Amino acid sequence: MHDDIERLNRHFGIDEHVRFEAGPGGPVIANVRNQHAAATIALQGGHVITFQPHGQEPLLFVSHRSRYAPGTAIRGGIPICWPWFGPHPSDDSQPAHGFARVLPWSVIGTAMTHDGATQLRLGLTDSAATRRYWPHAFRLQVTVTVESSLHVELQMENADHDAWSCTGALHTYLAVGDVTRSVIHGLNGTRYIDKVDGGARKTQRGAITIDREIDRIFLDTTATCAIDDPDMRRRIVIEKRGSHSTVVWNPWIDKARRMADFRADEYRRMVCVETANAVEDVIRLAPGATHTLGMKLRVEAIHE
């Protein structure tokens, strides 16, 4: 492990900006810090764990009970769900949300931009480990750009001889002061699947407020969403591309108590607004074709 970290820092570290080290529980993380913000990214899963613009509270939620161990998904930050979103479409024994979020990714490159932003690129390709779950050849690259906003782009490429299809998501956990006082804008009039109500199809009326468990897959939407968070006096804005579905999730009280890697009271301090390719939003790629799923996360002040 020490030799791997030393090699990563020698080839990809950037003095006072990017440093690789052992994270909680062992998996290697990249610590990024520049004039705009700080972030941590786990090589396991290509997973952005934290993002905090200077002078702001953290934008991403991570559970205090999250497990940091090889082969285990981190509860919080931005897990990469791929090549399927939710349960496997035909085999319940397969891992939920695919395998990309629990396998180690490789560092492809790091860079500083002219405006002081920091970029980290990680890659994952098919292997014996991935073919246990999915029989196709692929190349994934996640590009994380840290500035006053956070940009995450997941590029998927079909490296096979035949076409294949996939779904996925940037499963973003956002930190809020009190979810019961937060308001989510941007999805008024959008059709959605209500997973709490047995998959019933409904239409959103007005902004979203949360006073119970919520698990909704919004369909046929490219909209920017914004969360008004009065307790932190800020608005979190989530822009996206390459996505025609958005997921909004909060486990609420009973489900939070049943989750081993989630503290019972933490449901009040988070909500997921996920940039997704889900349900009808299936990506089908011909050999050599690519698709990029991207999101930008930024914060604005709310002036009372």
N, C-alpha and C positions, 0 to 999 in steps of 0.2 A: 504493500500500500504506500509506504513512504517513498519508494523508488518511483511509483506511478505519479504521485503528486509532484515530486521533484522534476520529473520529465515534463509534466504538464506546465509547470511554472517556467521551466526553461524554454519551452517551445511556444507557449501561448500566453504566459503571464505578461502583464503590462504594468510596469512600476507605478505604484500608488493608484492603480485603476482596476486591475484584474488580478486576483490571486486565488489559486486553488488550494483547498485544504480539506481535511477530513471533517465531515459534518456530523451532526448528532447521529449516533448509532452506527457510524462508519462510512456510509456512502459519501463519495467526493462531491463537494459543492464548489461553485465559483462564487467568490465574493466580488461584487462590482461596486465601485464607488467613483463618482466623478463630480463635477461642479454642480450638477443638477439634482442627483438622487443617489440612492443606494439600493442594491438588490442582491438577492442570493438565488442561485439556480443550481438544482441538483442534477448531476449527470445521470443518475437513475431516473428514467422517465422523461428526461429533457424538461424538468419540472421547475417552473418559477415558483419559489417558495415565498419570498418577500419582495416588496417594492415600496419605497418610501421616498417621495420627493423631500428635499431639504426644507425644513420649516413646517412640515405637515405630519399628521399622524399616518401610520401605515395604511395603504389602500387595500392590501390583501389580508384576509383572515386566515389564520392557521390555528387549529385546535391545540390546546395545551396537552391533550392526550394523543396527539398524532404519533403514529409508530414510524420510526426512522430505521428501517431494516431492509436488507436486500430482498427483493421480490415482493415488497409490501408497498401499497400506494400511500402517499402522504395525504392526510386529511386537511386540505386547505391549499392556498396558493392557486396555481393553475395546472391541474392535472391535464395531460393530453389523452383524450379518449380516442382510440383508433385501433383496428380498422372497423370497429362497430361501436355504436353508442348504446348504452344500457345493456340488457342481457343479450347474449348471442341469439341471432334470429332463429336458430334451429337446434341448439345444443346448450341446455341449461348448465352443463358441467363446465363450460368454458368460463373464463374470468369475465366478470362484468366490466363493461367499457373497454374491452380489448386488452392487448398485451403491451402496448407502447408505453403506458404509464408505469410499468414495473420492471422494465428491462434497462440495462445500462446503455447509454448513448455515448458516442465518440465525439471528442472535440474536433471540429473542422477548422475553425479559425476564430480569432478575436481581432478587434480593430477599434481605434478611436477615430471619430469623424471630425471634420473641420470645425463643427460647432460644439465640440466637447462631449458629444454622446459616445456611449460605449456599446459595441456590438459583439455578441457571442453567437456562434453558429455551432450547432450540434447535429449529428447524423445518426440514423439507425437504418440498417439494411437487413434484408432477409437472411436467415441463418437456420441452423438446426433448431435453435431455441424457438424461433418464430414459426417454423413449419410444423411444430407440435400443435399449433393453434390454427394456422392459416396456410394454405398450400401455395401461395403466390409469391412471386419475386417483386420486390419494391425497393424504393429508396425514399426515406423521409429526411427532411431537414427542417429544424426549427431555428429560426433567427430571432433572437431577443435583443431589442435595442432599448437601452436605458438612457433616458434624458428626463426632462421635467414630466414627460408622459412615458408610458410603457407601451412598446410595440412588440407583439408576438405574432410571428407568421409561421404556419406549418405548411410546408410544401410537400406534397405527395407525388411520387412518380411511379408509373407502371413500368417495371423493368422485366416484365414477363413477355412471353410470346403470344399470350391471349389477353383479351380484355378482362377486367375484373371490376367489381363494385365495392364501395365502402361507405360507411357513415362515420361520424366522429364529432368531437367537440373540444374546444378550449373551455374547460369546466371551471370557470372563474369564480372563486370564493371572495366576496367583497366584504370589507369590514365596515360596520355601521355602529353608531352609538347605541341605538335602540331600534330594532327592526319594526316594532309596533308603531313607531313614530315616523318611519321612513316611507317615502312615496316613490314608486317607480313609474316613470313616464316613457312614452314612445310606442306603446302597443295597443292603444285605444282602437277599437274596431277590428282587431286582428283575431282570426280564428285560432283556437287552440285545442289541444287534447288535454283533458283534465285527468291525470293519472290517479289523483286521490278519489275521484268519482268514477272509478272503473273504466277510464278511457273515454268518457263521454266527450263529444265534440261541442264546443261552445264558442261564443264570441266575447271578447273582452270589452267591457263597457267602462270607459273612463280610465283613470290611473289605477295602478295596483297598490293596494295596501294589504298588510299581512297581520292577521289576528288568529291564524290557525295554520295547520300544515298546508303547504302549497307545493305542487309539482305539476307544472304546465309546460307543454311543448307548443310554442307558438309557430304557426305554419305560414309559409309564403311571405316572409317578412325580411327586408334588408334594413330595417329601421335602426337608427341610433337610439340607444336607451340612456336614460339619466335617472340617477337615484338622488332624490333630495334627502339629506341627512341632517335634520335641524340640530340634533344633539352635538354634532361635530361642526356645525355651521359650514357645511360644504355640500357640493353637488358632485357626484362621481359620474362621469360620462363614458359610455362604452360605445365606440364606433366599431364597425366590422366590415369585412369584405369576404367574398367567396362563400357566403352563408345565406341561406333562405329560411333558416329556422333559429329560434331563440328559446332557451329553456330558463325558467325561473323556478328556483327551489329553495325551500326552507323546511327543515324537518319538524319544527315545532316541539312541543313538550314530550309527548309520548315516544316518538321515534328517537329523539335525542337521548332519552334515558336508555334506549335499547342499543345504542351504538357504542361499542367498546372503545373506539378511538375518538370519542367526542364527549366533552363534559356536559352534564345535564343542563346547565344554565347557559351554554354558549350559543344556543339557537337565537338568543336575543341580539347577538352582536355580529350576525352575518346574514348574508343572502347571496345566493348564486344567481348571476345573470350570465348565461353561457352562450357563446358564439358557436353555433352548431351546424352540422349537416345531419339531420335526423328525420326519421319517418319517411315522408315522400321526397325529402331533400337528399336523395341518394346520389353519390358521385360515381359515375361510370367512366373509366379511363381505358382508352385504347392503348396498345403497346407503345411505349415512349411518351405518352401524354402525361401532363402534370395538372395539378389543381392546387391552389393556395388558399388556405383558410386563415384569415388574419383578423386581429383585433387591436384597437388602440384604447388605452385606458388613461384618462386624465382627470384632474380635479379642478373645480372652480369654487370660489368662495360664495357663500350665501350671505347677503347683507340684509340684516334685519331693519 
